[in-house]
Amino acid sequence: MSAPTGRRRAIAKALTALLPLAPYADMEKIRADAGAVHMKSLPPTIAVWLATIAHIRHVHTDYEKLLAEGYDRDSARFFVMEQTNIVLTRWRATRLLKDNDEE
């Protein structure tokens, strides 16, 4: 039982370090996503980053709308990058999304 607890602790620590001012509701969703089974093989910091970007993209940008309008994923991601970085900046993130980030 200590392994999952250690991972949860590492995810919580990475989340707090990356997003010091993120709202609680957003942090809880990101924490849950970073702890998902498909993220288990990733280091906690990477899992938190990927979960953060996906959460912001789907909840705080026009990404879903762009997909519904027929844009492919890469184009939609490109068009919401600025919106994503605005949210990251508002949350005082220690990292921003760049053109060449692989997700």
Phi, psi and omega in degrees: 000339184287332180298307178300323180295319177297319178294317178301319179296318180295322177294316179299318180295315179296321180295314179296321180291318183286319189232070185302330184245019178293142177299149183306313183299320178293316181298321180295318179293317179296317179301315180296317180294320180294333180270003183294156184305317183291351179259356188302328183280350181271150172299148182308321182295322179289317179301318180295316180299311182297318179295323179296311182297316179297316181298309181300315182302314185280331187256328189244009179226181178272015185307308182299320180297317179297317177299318180296331179278358175104001176291145174283166185303314182297318179295314180300318179297318178300314184290338179258005182301316181296316177300319180299314181292330176297316178295314179302318179295317179299324180274006181057041179299148179273003181209147175241162179281134179243162180308320188265009178293130175270137180235000000 
